[in-house]
């Protein structure tokens, strides 16, 4: 390493009795090292750059053939660089451009939680000036953060971190809060799906359906029910799922002919080296190459698009395998559709072949509770009670006094419960 810093020559000497020549050099204080014998009359050795003048004085008048084979070391490299002015001028210019480009943003990485669209955040950041090519020191993080949080209600916080020429944006979503819903004392029971009524467990309210009735989704089944005593309505329901697939599959096979198209991206500008692609059918494979040095990413991206010429080829599948795949796929769909509380009564499997297509259908008959609660507002509950109390022709009016109401009136149950609670409180206080 020291010899490289000082610089040295690799010299070959050829002649008779070259050993005497080496001894003569040593006697004159000239140091040689790495001596190698190439032949009986030829040797090779290294000589420091500072001893070359003394070596020339000793060499003059001798009968040996001396050649400088190589000059190695830092002084010789610096001399070549100094002579080649264009190279070091270009080096200074490249260093200057590197320092300049390191002050600008080359890439923006955005991390968003589920429920927030990344492209909308990126579009809004570009509009307010945070995009590739912007000067890093001109970025006002507080202004950008306030703008995004004001624009998007679901964003709780926005962090902006600068590393090298890259900017990392992390979006934090607001915590979801449950909205409180005021409970009502009355509700209607409606059908949450189509079905044939099997039985009604009427715990409260007035049923308007009977066994064997066909109901549609949304139909009212029981009126004026109590929210704390929900009835059950069991019905026969049907679930059906079907999938189809072809026995023949079209596969694109590569013919072996390919063409490459190169695209250079500098900041937001793309420069494509276009070629005439005459393939009728083809597939494209894209690869991107980025230049980076540590945290610094050069603002130059090379995209290579390879076009592969293809031909369509029909391949016939195994019918049994296609049927098995369709059955598995259809059963999975039914597993997600049929609720866990439903009891499966019967199932039917049907295969249908049409040309090259196979259709597989599964129909499942279940028994399940189709009761769904529809809460009533105070106004709706008052109207319902008013209608119930309105006597029909030939009937007596329902008295407003709780003691004189019919025994099965739902209001007696509520008021009786409230009276018991008040009596228990009085006893505890005493």
C-alpha positions in Angstrom: 0.0 0.0 0.0 2.9 2.4 0.8 4.5 1.6 -2.5 1.3 2.4 -4.3 1.0 5.8 -2.6 4.6 6.6 -3.4 4.5 5.1 -6.9 6.8 2.5 -8.3 8.1 1.0 -11.6 8.1 -2.6 -12.8 11.5 -3.0 -14.6 12.9 -5.9 -16.7 16.7 -6.3 -17.1 18.1 -8.7 -19.7 21.8 -9.6 -20.2 24.7 -11.9 -19.1 25.3 -12.0 -15.3 22.3 -9.9 -14.3 23.1 -10.8 -10.7 26.1 -8.5 -10.8 23.9 -5.7 -12.0 21.7 -6.1 -9.0 24.7 -6.1 -6.7 25.9 -3.0 -8.3 22.5 -1.3 -7.7 22.5 -2.3 -4.0 26.1 -0.9 -3.6 24.9 2.4 -4.9 22.0 2.6 -2.4 19.2 1.8 -4.8 16.5 -0.5 -3.2 14.8 -3.1 -5.4 12.1 -5.6 -4.3 9.8 -8.3 -5.6 12.7 -9.7 -7.7 11.6 -12.4 -10.1 13.7 -14.5 -12.5 12.0 -14.8 -15.9 14.8 -16.7 -17.6 18.6 -17.4 -17.1 19.4 -14.0 -18.6 16.3 -12.0 -17.7 14.9 -10.7 -14.3 12.1 -8.5 -13.2 11.9 -6.2 -10.1 10.1 -3.2 -8.6 11.8 0.2 -8.2 10.5 3.2 -6.2 9.7 6.3 -8.2 12.1 8.4 -6.2 15.0 6.1 -7.1 14.5 6.3 -10.9 17.1 9.1 -11.4 19.8 7.2 -9.5 18.9 4.0 -11.5 19.4 5.8 -14.8 22.9 7.1 -13.7 24.0 3.6 -12.8 22.5 2.1 -15.9 24.4 4.4 -18.3 27.4 2.7 -19.9 26.3 -0.9 -19.0 25.6 -3.7 -21.6 22.2 -4.7 -20.2 18.8 -4.2 -21.9 16.5 -2.3 -19.5 12.8 -1.8 -20.1 10.2 -0.1 -17.9 7.3 -2.6 -18.1 4.8 -0.7 -16.0 4.4 2.4 -13.9 2.0 2.0 -11.0 0.8 4.1 -8.1 -1.1 7.2 -7.1 1.3 9.8 -8.5 1.0 8.3 -12.0 -2.9 8.2 -11.7 -3.0 11.9 -10.7 -0.7 12.8 -13.6 -3.0 11.0 -16.1 -6.0 12.7 -14.6 -4.3 16.1 -14.8 -3.3 15.6 -18.4 -6.9 14.5 -19.3 -8.7 17.8 -18.3 -12.0 16.7 -19.9 -12.3 13.8 -17.4 -11.9 15.8 -14.2 -14.0 18.7 -15.5 -16.8 16.2 -16.2 -16.2 14.7 -12.7 -16.7 18.1 -11.1 -19.8 18.7 -13.2 -21.2 15.2 -12.3 -20.6 15.9 -8.6 -22.3 19.2 -8.8 -25.3 17.7 -10.5 -25.5 15.0 -7.9 -25.5 17.5 -5.1 -28.1 19.5 -6.9 -30.5 16.6 -7.6 -30.2 15.4 -4.0 -32.1 18.5 -2.9 -35.2 17.5 -4.9 -37.8 14.8 -4.2 -37.6 11.8 -6.5 -40.3 9.5 -5.0 -43.2 9.7 -2.6 -44.3 6.6 -0.7 -47.8 6.7 0.8 -49.0 4.3 3.5 -52.8 4.4 4.2 -55.1 2.2 6.4 -58.0 0.2 5.0 -60.9 2.4 4.1 -58.9 5.4 2.7 -58.0 5.5 -1.0 -54.3 6.0 -1.7 -54.9 7.5 -5.1 -57.1 10.3 -3.7 -54.5 11.2 -1.1 -51.8 11.2 -3.8 -53.8 13.3 -6.1 -54.5 15.9 -3.4 -50.8 16.0 -2.4 -49.8 16.6 -6.0 -52.3 19.5 -6.2 -50.9 21.2 -3.1 -47.3 20.8 -4.4 -46.0 17.7 -2.8 -44.8 15.7 -5.8 -41.6 14.4 -7.4 -39.3 17.3 -8.5 -40.2 19.7 -5.7 -37.4 21.4 -3.7 -37.2 19.6 -0.3 -36.7 22.7 1.8 -39.8 24.3 0.3 -42.1 21.7 1.8 -44.4 23.1 4.6 -45.4 20.0 6.5 -47.9 21.8 8.8 -49.7 23.4 5.8 -49.9 20.0 4.0 -51.1 18.2 7.1 -53.8 20.7 7.8 -55.0 20.7 4.2 -55.3 16.9 4.1 -57.0 16.7 7.5 -59.5 19.4 6.4 -60.1 17.7 3.0 -60.7 14.2 4.4 -62.8 13.8 7.5 -61.7 10.2 8.1 -58.0 11.3 8.4 -56.9 11.8 12.0 -53.2 12.6 11.4 -50.7 12.8 8.6 -46.9 12.3 9.1 -44.3 13.4 6.5 -40.8 12.0 6.8 -38.0 12.9 4.4 -35.2 10.4 4.0 -32.6 11.3 1.3 -34.6 12.1 -1.8 -37.6 10.0 -0.8 -40.6 11.2 1.2 -42.7 8.8 3.3 -46.3 9.8 4.0 -48.2 7.9 6.7 -51.9 8.4 7.1 -53.7 7.6 10.5 -57.4 7.0 10.4 -59.9 8.2 12.9 -61.2 5.7 15.4 -64.7 4.5 14.5 -67.3 5.3 17.2 -70.6 3.5 17.7 -73.7 5.6 17.2 -76.2 5.3 20.0 -79.7 4.4 19.0 -82.6 5.2 21.2 -84.5 2.1 22.1 -88.2 1.8 21.6 -90.7 -0.1 23.7 -92.6 -1.3 20.7 -91.5 -2.9 17.4 -92.9 -4.9 14.5 -91.5 -8.2 13.4 -90.8 -8.4 9.7 -89.5 -11.1 7.5 -85.8 -10.9 6.7 -86.1 -13.2 3.7 -88.7 -15.2 1.6 -90.1 -18.4 3.1 -93.1 -20.6 3.9 -94.3 -20.3 7.5 -93.8 -23.4 9.7 -94.6 -22.1 13.2 -94.9 -18.9 15.2 -93.7 -18.6 18.8 -95.8 -15.5 19.7 -94.3 -14.1 22.9 -95.7 -10.6 22.5 -97.7 -8.7 19.9 -100.4 -9.7 17.4 -99.5 -12.2 14.7 -101.0 -11.6 11.3 -99.7 -14.8 9.7 -100.5 -18.5 9.9 -98.8 -21.8 9.2 -98.4 -22.4 5.5 -98.4 -18.7 4.5 -95.9 -17.6 1.9 -94.1 -14.4 2.9 -91.7 -12.1 1.1 -88.7 -10.2 2.5 -89.9 -7.1 4.4 -93.5 -8.3 5.0 -94.9 -7.6 8.5 -95.4 -10.8 10.5 -96.2 -9.6 14.0 -97.4 -6.2 15.1 -96.9 -4.4 18.4 -94.2 -6.7 19.8 -92.2 -6.1 23.0 -88.5 -5.4 22.4 -87.7 -7.4 25.6 -89.7 -10.4 24.5 -89.0 -11.0 20.8 -91.1 -13.6 19.0 -89.7 -16.3 16.8 -91.1 -17.1 13.3 -89.8 -20.3 11.8 -90.1 -20.8 8.1 -88.9 -23.0 5.3 -86.3 -21.2 3.2 -84.4 -22.1 0.1 -80.8 -21.3 -0.9 -79.5 -21.9 -4.4 -76.0 -21.5 -5.9 -74.7 -22.4 -9.3 -71.5 -22.1 -11.2 -70.5 -23.0 -14.7 -67.2 -23.6 -16.5 -66.1 -24.7 -20.0 -64.4 -28.0 -20.8 -62.1 -26.2 -23.2 -59.5 -23.7 -22.1 -57.8 -21.3 -24.5 -54.1 -21.1 -23.6 -51.7 -18.5 -25.0 -48.4 -20.1 -26.0 -45.3 -18.2 -26.8 -43.9 -18.5 -30.3 -40.4 -17.5 -29.3 -40.5 -14.1 -31.0 -39.9 -11.1 -28.7 -39.4 -7.4 -28.9 -38.3 -4.9 -26.2 -39.6 -1.4 -25.7 -37.7 0.9 -23.4 -39.2 3.9 -21.4 -37.1 6.4 -19.6 -38.8 8.2 -16.7 -37.2 11.4 -15.4 -39.3 12.8 -12.6 -42.9 12.9 -14.1 -41.8 12.9 -17.7 -41.7 9.7 -19.8 -39.6 9.2 -22.9 -40.4 6.0 -24.8 -38.2 4.4 -27.4 -41.0 3.1 -29.6 -40.9 0.1 -31.9 -43.3 -1.2 -34.4 -45.0 -4.3 -32.8 -46.7 -6.3 -35.6 -47.7 -9.2 -33.4 -51.4 -10.0 -33.6 -51.5 -11.6 -30.2 -49.0 -11.0 -27.5 -48.4 -10.7 -23.8 -46.3 -8.0 -22.0 -43.9 -8.4 -19.1 -42.7 -5.2 -17.5 -39.6 -4.7 -15.4 -38.4 -1.5 -13.8 -34.8 -0.6 -12.8 -34.1 2.2 -10.4 -30.7 3.7 -9.6 -30.0 4.3 -5.9 -27.0 5.0 -3.7 -27.8 4.5 0.0 -30.8 6.7 0.8 -30.4 8.6 -2.4 -32.5 7.5 -5.4 -31.7 8.9 -8.8 -34.7 10.5 -10.5 -34.2 8.2 -13.5 -36.2 5.0 -14.0 -35.8 2.6 -16.9 -38.8 0.5 -17.7 -38.3 -2.5 -20.0 -41.5 -3.8 -21.7 -41.0 -7.2 -23.3 -43.6 -8.2 -26.0 -43.9 -12.0 -26.4 -45.8 -13.1 -29.5 -48.4 -15.8 -28.7 -50.8 -18.1 -30.4 -54.1 -19.3 -29.0 -54.3 -23.0 -28.4 -57.4 -24.9 -27.2 -56.8 -27.5 -24.4 -59.5 -29.9 -23.3 -59.8 -30.3 -19.5 -60.7 -33.4 -17.6 -64.5 -33.3 -17.1 -64.4 -35.1 -13.8 -61.9 -32.6 -12.4 -64.1 -29.7 -13.7 -67.1 -31.1 -12.0 -65.3 -31.6 -8.7 -64.0 -28.0 -8.8 -67.5 -26.6 -9.6 -68.9 -28.6 -6.7 -66.3 -27.4 -4.2 -66.7 -23.8 -5.3 -70.6 -24.0 -5.1 -70.5 -25.6 -1.7 -68.2 -22.8 -0.4 -70.6 -20.1 -1.7 -73.5 -21.8 0.2 -71.4 -22.1 3.4 -71.0 -18.3 3.3 -74.7 -17.7 2.4 -76.5 -20.1 4.8 -76.5 -18.7 8.4 -75.2 -20.9 11.2 -78.5 -20.9 13.0 -80.4 -22.5 10.0 -81.1 -26.2 10.0 -80.5 -27.9 6.7 -83.5 -30.1 5.8 -82.7 -31.3 2.3 -80.4 -30.6 -0.6 -80.5 -31.3 -4.4 -77.5 -31.4 -6.8 -78.1 -30.9 -10.5 -75.6 -31.1 -13.4 -76.5 -29.6 -16.8 -74.4 -29.7 -20.0 -74.8 -27.1 -22.7 -72.4 -27.3 -25.7 -68.9 -27.1 -24.0 -70.2 -25.6 -20.8 -71.0 -27.5 -17.6 -73.4 -25.9 -15.1 -73.6 -27.2 -11.5 -76.5 -26.2 -9.3 -77.1 -26.9 -5.6 -80.5 -26.2 -4.0 -80.7 -26.4 -0.2 -83.9 -26.4 1.9 -83.5 -25.1 5.4 -85.6 -24.2 8.4 -84.7 -21.0 10.2 -86.0 -18.1 12.2 -86.8 -15.3 9.8 -87.9 -12.8 12.4 -86.3 -9.4 12.1 -86.9 -6.5 14.5 -88.2 -3.2 13.1 -88.2 -0.6 16.0 -91.1 1.8 16.1 -90.8 5.5 16.9 -93.0 7.0 19.6 -95.4 8.4 17.0 -95.7 5.1 15.3 -96.3 3.3 18.6 -99.0 5.8 19.6 -100.8 5.4 16.3 -100.6 1.6 16.7 -102.0 1.7 20.2 -104.8 4.1 19.0 -105.7 1.7 16.2 -105.8 -1.2 18.7 -108.0 0.7 21.1 -110.4 1.8 18.4 -113.4 -0.5 18.7 -114.8 -2.2 15.6 -118.4 -2.5 14.9 -120.1 -4.5 17.7 -117.0 -4.4 20.1 -116.4 -2.5 23.3 -113.6 0.1 23.6 -110.5 -0.9 25.5 -110.4 1.1 28.7 -107.5 3.4 29.4 -107.5 2.3 33.1 -104.7 -0.4 33.4 -106.8 -2.4 35.9 -109.7 -2.7 33.5 -107.7 -3.6 30.4 -107.7 -7.1 29.1 -105.3 -9.4 30.9 -103.1 -10.1 27.8 -102.7 -6.4 27.0 -99.0 -5.6 26.6 -99.3 -2.3 28.4 -100.5 -4.1 31.6 -97.3 -6.2 31.5 -95.1 -3.1 31.3 -96.9 -1.1 34.0 -97.0 -4.2 36.3 -93.3 -4.6 36.0 -92.7 -0.9 36.8 -95.0 -1.1 39.8 -93.1 -4.2 41.2 -89.8 -2.4 40.8 -91.1 0.7 42.7 -92.4 -1.6 45.6 -89.0 -3.3 45.8 -87.3 0.1 46.1 -89.6 1.2 48.8 -89.0 -2.0 50.9 -85.2 -1.6 50.5 -85.4 2.0 51.7 -87.4 1.1 54.7 
